[in-house]
Amino acid sequence: MGAVVVLAKGLMSAICLLLVLSSHGAHGGSIAIYWGQNGNEGTLASTCDTGNYAFVNLAFLCSFGSGQTPQLNLAGHCDAYSGTCANLTADIAHCQSMGVKILLSIGGGAGGYSLTSNQDAHDLAQYLWENFLGGHPSSDTKRPLGNAVLDGIDFDIEGGNPDYYGALASYLKSYNENVLLSAAPQCPYPDQWVGKALDTGLFDYVWVQFYNNPPCQYAGGSAANLVEAWHQWTAGVHAKGIFLGLPASPGAAGSGFIPVGSLESQVLPALKTSSKYGGVMLWSRYYDDQDGYSSAIKKAV
């Protein structure tokens, strides 16, 4: 009788574990994508129409700070200087009507930006609020994306002074606490550029770039270094969701691409043990369109 009870308890424990894992998967992962740096990646509306993405980061506001006039660069899609990016208003509204969150990504790899003081951070926050979020410009200048009200700001900071991005995050949240904030740090922990900002605990989503960083990425068929770094990120950063940032095809980055089978069998099961697991971020829509990566991994995410 005792053996039967023990067996029954063991069976119940196994069932409970399966239910927990199942519910976590259902809670599961979503996919974030960067759009805006290749004119051949299709429209923003068609990107959202795939149904694959929960977040789209418009890339990039690539110049700001140090007295510069902030500049939006969406590559071949539109020309912010002549005002044609306002044509994206309808696409943004379309995506948001589908439940897709649209964020403006500031920074990028070009590096024509830096914040040098709290005042610099305040001025940029005010500019972002008035021109892309819920505010209105104090002058007659037109908003670069027309009347669209984006859902938040993504910090893809890869250079400059790291000391004032936390102040920028604080100023943005002070306008409206519902403004979403995300960041795209490199996987070596802590990140040298946004590490201090992430310490504020103000960021909703963190999509860590596990590529172009050999010490902490998938390589040679092994996920050991990636998983070790993942544990550092989930232990050290407060956020609603931490995402695995990957190239969407082998050509999207110098290194770090994970084949679909390996992602599903080796990597994601290890990452999903964390309650902070949010999903996968991909660079970028152009490469994903070429390779179909998001469609291949969506069910596993």
N, C-alpha and C positions, 0 to 999 in steps of 0.2 A: 504493500500500500504506500509506504514511504517513498519507494522508488518511483511509483506512478505519479505521486504528488510532485516530486522533484522534476520528473520529466515534463509534467504539465506546466510547472512554473517556468522551466527552460523554454518550452514552446511558446508560452505567453510572452516571455521576454523577447524572443526572436520576432514574434509578431509585432510587438510594440516598437522594436527597433526599426522594422520595415516600415511601419506607419510613420515614424518620425522622419525617416529618410525620404519617404514618399511625400510627406507634407512639406519637407524642406525643398524638395525638387519642385513642387507645385508653387511654392512661395517664389521660387527659383529665380533663376537667372534671367537676365535680359541682356540685350546687345546694344552697345553704344557705338556710333560711327562718326568719323570726321568727314565732312563734305565741304567743298569749296576751293580746293587747290588744283583741280584739273577740270578744264572745260569739257572734257569728253566723258565725264562720269554721269551724265544725265541730269535732269532737273531735280530740284529739291522735292517737288511733289512726287515725282516718280520714285525717288529714294524712299519716301514714306509709304508709298503705295505697295512696296514689296511686303510690308507687314513684318519685316524682320527686325526692325529697330525700335527701341523704346526711347532712345536719346539720339539727337543729331547735333553735333557740335559744328557750328559755322566757323570755318577757319580761313583767315585769322584777322584780328585787329593787331597788326604787326608793328605799328609804331605808336609809342606813347611815352609820356614822362619827360622829365628834364626840359619842360617848356615846349615840347613838340606838340603840334596839332595831331591828335590821334588819326590814324589812317587805316581804313578797312581795305583789305586785299582779298578778293574772292576769285583771283586768277581769271580764267576765261569766261566766267559766268556773267560778270557785269563790271561796270566801271564806276566806282564810288565817287570819283572826281566829277563826273558828268551827271551823277544822280540816277543812273540806270539801275542801281541795286534796289531802289524803291519798288522795282517791278517784282521783287520777291515777296511782297506783302501778301499776295493771294496764296502763294505756295506755303508760306509760314502758317497762315490761318488754316489751310487745308490740313497740314500735318498736325497742328494742335487739335483740330476737330477729331482726329483719329486717336488722340491720346498720346501722341509723340511729343516729348519735351524738346524744345529747341533752345540751345544755349549758344551764346557768342563766345568763341574761344579767343582769348587774348594771348599774345606771345608768338610761339612757334620757333622754328629753328633759325630764322634769319637774324634774329637778335638785335633789331633796331629799337630797343626799348629798355627802360630801367626806371625805377622809382627811387628818388634820392632823398625823400623826406616825407613826414606825415602829411604835410600840405600837398605834396605831389600825389600821395595816395588819395587824399580827400578830393582833389580836383579831378582825378581820373574817375573816382566813384561817382561824382556828380555828373560827369560827362556820360558815363555809361547809363546812369539812371535816367537822364533826360533824353538820351538819344536812342536807347535800345530797350529800356525797361518801362516802368510805369509812369515816368515823369514826362515833362514837356520842356523843350529848350526855352531858355529865358529870352532868347532873341528870335528873329524871324528865320533862323537857319532851319533847313529841312532835315528831318531824321533820315539817316542813310538807308534804312530799310522801311521807310514810309511809316505808316501808322502801326505796324506790327509791334506787339509787346512780347518780347522774348521771355522765356521761363527762367533764365539765369545766365551766369557767367562761368566759363571754364578757364582755369589758369593753366595754360600749357607753357610754363615759364622755363626757358632753357638758357638763361643768361642774365646778366645784369646784377644789381644789388639785391640780395635776398632779404633785406631787413624790413621792408615796408609792405610786403604783400599781405601780411596779417592785418595791418591797418586797413588796407583796401577791402579785405573781406569783411572786417567789422563795419566799415562805413556802408558797404553795400547792404548788409543785413539790417543796418539801422534805418534804411529807407523802407524796407519791408522784409520782415523775417521770413516770408515765404519765397523770396528770391532764392533760387537754387544756386548753390556754389559747388563746382567740381574742380578737380585738379588732376594733372597728368604727370606725376613725378616719374623719374627714372627708378629702376628697381633697386639699385644700391641704397640701403637704408642707413640713416635718413637722407632724404634728397637734399642736395646742397642749395637748391634754389627755392623750393617751396616747403622745405621741412619746417621752418619756423612758422610759416603761415598755417600749416596743418596742425601745429601745436595749439592753435586757438580753439580747436574743436568745432569750428563754424562750418566746415565743409560737409555737404550732404553725400557726395560721391567722390571716390578717388579711384581713377583708372590708372593703375601702375604700369609703366612701359617695361614689359619683360622682353625687350628686344633691343638690339644694338648695345647690349650690356652683357657680355659673355660671363662675368662672374655670377650672375643671378638669373640666367635664362635657361631654357630647355636647350640641351646640346648633346650630340652623340647618342641620342636615344635615351638620355637620362633626364629625369625631372627633379633630381635631388636638390640641385642648387636653387631651382625655382621654388620648390616647396619650402625650403629653408627660409628664403627671402620672404615668401608669402606669410609665413608664421610671424616674422618680424613686423610686417606691415599690419597684420590683423591684430597683433598684440599692442602695437604702439600707436595706432591712429584711431581716433574716434570718428566714425562716419556711419551713415545709414547703410552704405554698401561699398565694398571694395571690389574692384573689377580687375580681371586679368587682361592687361593690354597686350595685343598681339598684332603682327602684320597680317593682312588679309590674303596675302599671297607671298611666295618666296621672293618676288621682286619688289615687294613693298618696303623692305628694310635690308640692311646689310647682313643681319643674322637674327635668329630667334623665331623663325617660322616653325609652327608645330603642325605636323600632318594631322588630318582629321581623326584617324584611328588612334593615334597616340594621345591626342587631346581628350578623346572620349574614354579611353581605357586607363591611362596613366595619370593625367593631370587633373581633370575636373573632379574625379572622385576624391582626390586628396584635398582639393581646395574647398569642396562643399562641406567638409567637416566643420568649417567655421560659420558661425551665425552671421558674420559680416559679409559673407560671399554675396556679391551682387550680380555677377555675370561676367561678360567678356566685352572689352572695348576693341574695336578694330581700326587700324589705319590702312587704307581709307576707303571711301565709297568707290573710287575709281578701281582700285585693286580688287575689292570685293566683287565688283561687277564683272571683272575679267575672270575671276577664279570661282565664284559661287560659294565662297567659304561660309558666309553667314547662313545660307540656306542649308548647307551640309551639316553645320554644327547646332543649328537652332534647337532641335529637340533635346540634345544633350546638355545645352546650357541651362 
